Amino acid sequence: MSGKIAVPIFPGTNSENETVALLRDCGGDAELVHWSAAETLGRYDAYVLSGGFAYEDRIRAGAIAAHDRIMDFVIEGAQNGKLVFGVCNGAQIVLEAGLVPGTGAIRRPTAAFTRNAPEPHFVCRHVYLKIAIDPSRSAITASLPKDALVPAWQANGEGRLAATPEHLQEIVDGSHLAFVYAFADGTASQSASPNGSALNCGGLINRAGNVLAIMPHPERDAWNFNHLDRREGKDVLAPSGGAMLFKSFVKAVNG
């Protein structure tokens, strides 16, 4: 039986349609939920917060959206064990909501995805995310192979993980560092980071493993027609490349 996946829309969201399309292509029962219908979110089994510029990234990216009524339902769902997957602006939102790394109180974040460095501006660059945890640590990543390498596009001005040394150590000690940046050959290195992220972090996971936040966009490298080397099949519309992470998420939702 398929679980129902909600893709909430905040004012300014701009990656919602390709996110829903990919979830459906991966076998998910996904649909958009407008911010004016927030009260319906409790009916869904899982949530994907897509990329965009919620509330125009005013204050800090994701900081206002994290206090939107929509997030009341997402936070309640996460606390009840529902799967929550945030991509780019969605990752910033779940971090600002305190859902990841999950080392502090709700809506009292202990880290931030902040201004890129050394260039403090928007960066659009193809990247690879390498899984940094045992895939079984989370239902969302459980179907990925060990050392999985996920192609994606970095497209943000605020993607650099920043925190105090004490909170960075909590991230390491609690196995919250889910993905790191790597080169195409799988070599993980700080020099592969497009934004100077602390710990070479590209993604965080909470303690329970049901909330994942990643900064790059795998949905923009997820079909053969937009996958760089088109190595998986001849059907240009078939999921490939970055779809592997969405396939693993959908499999977990569907059980």
C-alpha positions as CSV (number, residue, x, y, z in Angstrom):
1,M,0.0,0.0,0.0
2,S,1.3,3.4,-1.0
3,G,1.8,6.1,1.7
4,K,0.7,9.6,0.8
5,I,3.4,12.2,0.4
6,A,2.8,15.9,0.8
7,V,5.0,18.5,-0.8
8,P,4.0,21.7,1.1
9,I,4.3,25.1,-0.8
10,F,5.4,28.2,1.0
11,P,5.2,31.7,-0.5
12,G,8.3,31.7,-2.8
13,T,8.7,27.9,-3.3
14,N,10.0,27.2,-6.8
15,S,11.1,23.5,-7.1
16,E,7.8,21.9,-6.1
17,N,6.7,20.7,-9.6
18,E,9.8,18.7,-10.4
19,T,9.9,17.4,-6.9
20,V,6.4,16.0,-7.2
21,A,7.1,14.7,-10.7
22,L,10.2,12.8,-9.5
23,L,8.4,11.3,-6.5
24,R,5.7,10.0,-8.8
25,D,8.2,8.7,-11.3
26,C,9.8,6.8,-8.4
27,G,6.4,5.2,-7.4
28,G,5.3,7.7,-4.8
29,D,1.8,9.0,-4.2
30,A,2.8,12.7,-4.0
31,E,0.9,15.9,-4.3
32,L,1.3,19.6,-3.6
33,V,-0.3,21.2,-0.6
34,H,-0.8,24.9,-0.7
35,W,0.0,26.9,2.4
36,S,-3.7,27.9,2.7
37,A,-4.5,24.2,3.2
38,A,-2.0,23.5,5.9
39,E,-4.6,21.9,8.1
40,T,-4.8,19.0,5.7
41,L,-1.2,18.0,6.2
42,G,-2.0,15.7,9.1
43,R,-3.6,13.3,6.6
44,Y,-0.3,12.5,4.9
45,D,2.2,9.9,5.8
46,A,5.4,11.8,4.8
47,Y,6.6,15.2,3.8
48,V,9.1,16.5,1.3
49,L,10.0,20.2,1.6
50,S,11.3,21.3,-1.8
51,G,13.7,24.0,-2.8
52,G,12.8,27.6,-3.4
53,F,13.0,30.9,-1.7
54,A,10.4,30.7,1.0
55,Y,9.4,34.2,2.1
56,E,12.1,35.5,-0.2
57,D,14.9,34.2,2.2
58,R,14.4,37.3,4.3
59,I,16.2,37.2,7.7
60,R,18.0,33.9,7.0
61,A,17.0,31.3,4.4
62,G,14.2,29.2,5.9
63,A,14.0,31.1,9.1
64,I,10.5,32.6,8.5
65,A,9.1,29.4,6.9
66,A,10.2,27.4,10.0
67,H,7.7,29.4,12.0
68,D,4.9,29.0,9.4
69,R,1.8,27.1,10.5
70,I,2.6,24.5,7.9
71,M,5.6,23.5,10.0
72,D,3.4,22.8,13.0
73,F,2.0,19.8,11.2
74,V,5.4,18.8,9.8
75,I,7.1,19.0,13.2
76,E,4.2,17.0,14.8
77,G,4.5,14.4,12.1
78,A,8.3,14.2,12.5
79,Q,7.9,13.8,16.3
80,N,5.5,10.9,15.6
81,G,7.9,9.2,13.4
82,K,6.8,10.3,9.9
83,L,9.5,10.7,7.3
84,V,10.5,14.3,6.5
85,F,12.9,15.0,3.6
86,G,14.1,18.6,3.0
87,V,16.0,19.7,-0.1
88,C,17.9,23.0,-0.4
89,N,15.5,25.6,1.0
90,G,13.6,22.7,2.5
91,A,16.8,21.7,4.2
92,Q,17.2,25.2,5.5
93,I,13.7,25.1,6.8
94,V,14.0,21.8,8.7
95,L,17.3,23.0,10.2
96,E,15.8,26.3,11.3
97,A,12.9,24.4,12.8
98,G,15.4,22.4,14.9
99,L,14.4,19.0,13.3
100,V,18.0,18.5,12.2
101,P,20.5,17.9,13.6
102,G,18.0,17.5,16.4
103,T,20.4,18.3,19.2
104,G,18.4,21.2,20.6
105,A,14.8,22.3,21.3
106,I,12.3,22.5,18.5
107,R,12.6,25.9,16.7
108,R,15.8,26.6,18.6
109,P,18.4,25.6,15.9
110,T,21.9,24.7,17.0
111,A,23.4,25.3,13.6
112,A,22.6,27.1,10.3
113,F,23.0,26.8,6.6
114,T,24.4,30.3,6.1
115,R,26.2,32.4,3.5
116,N,28.5,30.6,1.1
117,A,32.3,31.0,1.4
118,P,34.7,32.1,0.2
119,E,32.3,33.6,-2.4
120,P,29.4,35.0,-0.4
121,H,26.9,34.8,-3.2
122,F,24.6,32.4,-5.1
123,V,26.5,29.4,-6.5
124,C,25.1,27.0,-9.2
125,R,27.4,24.0,-9.6
126,H,27.2,20.3,-10.3
127,V,28.2,18.3,-7.2
128,Y,28.3,14.8,-5.8
129,L,27.0,13.8,-2.4
130,K,28.6,10.8,-0.7
131,I,26.7,9.1,2.0
132,A,28.6,9.4,5.3
133,I,26.5,7.1,7.5
134,D,25.6,3.4,7.3
135,P,22.5,3.5,5.0
136,S,20.5,1.5,7.5
137,R,20.9,4.4,10.0
138,S,17.8,5.9,8.3
139,A,14.8,4.5,6.6
140,I,15.1,7.3,4.0
141,T,18.6,6.1,3.0
142,A,18.2,2.4,3.7
143,S,17.9,1.3,0.1
144,L,21.1,3.1,-1.0
145,P,24.3,1.1,-1.4
146,K,27.2,1.6,1.0
147,D,29.3,4.6,-0.2
148,A,26.5,5.7,-2.5
149,L,27.3,8.8,-4.6
150,V,24.4,11.0,-5.5
151,P,24.7,13.5,-8.3
152,A,23.0,16.8,-7.8
153,W,23.1,20.5,-8.5
154,Q,24.1,23.0,-5.8
155,A,22.0,26.2,-6.3
156,N,21.9,28.5,-3.4
157,G,23.6,31.5,-1.7
158,E,23.3,30.0,1.8
159,G,24.4,26.4,1.9
160,R,27.4,26.5,4.2
161,L,26.9,24.6,7.5
162,A,28.0,26.8,10.4
163,A,27.8,26.1,14.2
164,T,29.9,26.5,17.3
165,P,32.7,24.0,17.8
166,E,30.7,22.3,20.5
167,H,27.6,21.8,18.3
168,L,29.7,20.6,15.4
169,Q,31.2,18.0,17.7
170,E,27.6,17.0,18.7
171,I,26.9,16.5,15.0
172,V,29.9,14.2,14.6
173,D,29.3,12.3,17.9
174,G,25.6,11.8,17.2
175,S,26.2,10.5,13.6
176,H,24.1,13.4,12.3
177,L,26.4,14.0,9.3
178,A,24.5,12.1,6.6
179,F,26.2,13.3,3.4
180,V,29.5,15.0,2.5
181,Y,30.7,16.5,-0.8
182,A,32.8,14.3,-3.0
183,F,34.4,14.3,-6.4
184,A,33.0,12.1,-9.3
185,D,35.4,9.3,-8.4
186,G,33.9,9.1,-4.9
187,T,36.7,10.8,-3.1
188,A,35.2,12.9,-0.2
189,S,37.1,16.1,0.4
190,Q,36.6,19.6,1.7
191,S,37.9,20.9,-1.6
192,A,34.8,19.3,-3.3
193,S,32.5,21.5,-1.2
194,P,31.0,24.4,-3.3
195,N,30.4,26.6,-0.2
196,G,33.0,26.0,2.5
197,S,30.5,24.0,4.6
198,A,31.8,22.9,8.0
199,L,32.6,19.2,8.3
200,N,32.3,19.2,4.5
201,C,28.6,18.8,5.2
202,G,26.1,18.3,2.4
203,G,23.3,16.8,4.5
204,L,22.1,16.2,8.1
205,I,20.0,13.6,9.7
206,N,18.2,13.7,13.1
207,R,18.8,11.3,16.0
208,A,15.9,9.0,15.1
209,G,16.8,8.9,11.4
210,N,13.4,10.0,10.1
211,V,14.3,13.5,9.1
212,L,16.9,14.2,6.4
213,A,18.1,17.6,5.1
214,I,20.3,17.9,2.0
215,M,21.5,21.2,0.5
216,P,22.0,20.3,-3.3
217,H,19.1,19.4,-5.6
218,P,19.2,15.7,-6.8
219,E,15.9,16.2,-8.5
220,R,17.7,18.4,-11.1
221,D,19.9,15.5,-12.1
222,A,17.2,12.8,-11.8
223,W,16.1,11.8,-15.3
224,N,18.2,10.5,-18.2
225,F,17.6,13.7,-20.2
226,N,19.2,15.9,-17.5
227,H,21.7,13.4,-16.1
228,L,25.2,14.4,-17.2
229,D,26.4,11.2,-18.7
230,R,23.0,9.5,-19.3
231,R,24.5,6.1,-18.4
232,E,21.3,4.5,-17.1
233,G,19.1,3.4,-20.0
234,K,18.0,4.8,-23.3
235,D,14.7,6.2,-22.2
236,V,15.3,9.9,-21.8
237,L,12.4,10.2,-19.4
238,A,13.5,7.4,-17.1
239,P,14.6,8.2,-13.6
240,S,18.4,8.1,-13.2
241,G,21.3,9.7,-11.4
242,G,19.9,11.8,-8.5
243,A,16.7,9.8,-8.5
244,M,18.4,7.1,-6.3
245,L,17.8,9.0,-3.1
246,F,14.1,9.7,-4.0
247,K,13.6,6.0,-4.8
248,S,15.0,5.1,-1.4
249,F,12.7,7.6,0.3
250,V,9.6,6.4,-1.6
251,K,10.4,2.8,-0.8
252,A,10.6,3.7,2.9
253,V,7.2,5.5,2.7
254,N,5.5,2.7,0.9
255,G,6.9,0.1,3.2
